[in-house]
């Protein structure tokens, strides 16, 4: 078989999070299979984000290919645990969460 040449992609979240032209609010995502909150906190710091939307994607959760998800919003102030929701509702709530922070003018 022919060789597959891979190219490393730029780290968009870290680039935006550490930019001098950084927006008021930077939100990233962490799909993890273990140490969910610890990995999300580390990513928050490493990437310069204001919030990380973390979810457990291990096989036992049924998230991958499923219709529901449980997310945790990790900020420097703590963790906001959301209940298990339909993925469409997660998206709606996340959009509202982001909009609230942008209209308040506060960073989480």
N, C-alpha and C positions, 0 to 999 in steps of 0.2 A: 504493500500500500504506500501511497505517496506520504511524505512527511508533512505534518501540519505545523506551520510556522505561527507562533503566537506572539502577540504584541501586548505589552503592558499598557493598560488604559490609565489616563490621568485620574487622580483622586479628586473628583469634582467637589465633593463635600468639603474636604480639607482646603482646597483652593479657595472656595467661596468663604468658608468660615474664617480663614486667616487673611483674607484680602483687605487691602486698604479701602477698597470700594465695597466693602461688606454691607449687605442689606441689614435692615433693623432686626430681622428675624430669620434665623437659619435653622431649618428642621431637617433632620436626617432619619434614616430608618435602620433598624437592626433586626434581621431575621436570624435567630440563634437556635441552636439545638441543645445548648447547656449553658449554665452560668449566665442566664439571660440578663438579669439586672446588673451584675458586675461588668459584663461585656458592654452593655449599653452605657453605663457610667464612664467606662474607659473610652469608649468611642466619642461620647459627648466632649470630653476633655481633649482627646487627641485631634479631633476634627475641628474644634472651635465652634461647635454648634450650640444653639440655645436650648434645643430639645431633641431628644431621640424618641421615635415611636418604635418601641420594642415589642416583638412578638416571638413566641416559642413556635418553631416550625418543625419540631421533632415529629417523627412518624406517629407517635401516640396521640398527638393533638388533633390530627385530621385537618389541619389548616391548609396544607397544600392540596389543592383540588377540592376542598370543602367549601361550604357556603358561609361558615361562621369563623370568627376570630376573636381572640382576647388580646388586647394591647395594653401596654403600660407606657405612659408619657413620662419620660425621665428628663428632669431639668436639674439645675444646680440647687434648687430649693427642695427637691425630693422627687417622689414617684406618685403619679396619679394612676391608680389601677382602674381600668374600665372592665365592666362585666363582659361576658361572652355575648357578642352581637353578630347579627348578619353583616357580612362584609360591606354591603351598601350603607348600612347604618354607621359602621365604623368610619367610612369615608365622609358621610354627612357630618358626624360629630367632629371629626378631625378638621374639616373645612371650617366649622363654626368655632372650634378652639383656636385655630390660627387667626381667623377674622377678628375674634375678640381681642387677641393680643395686639394685632395691628391697629385696631381702632382705639384701643386704650393707649397706644403709644408706648406700652411697656414691653420690655423683653422679659421672657419667663425666667 
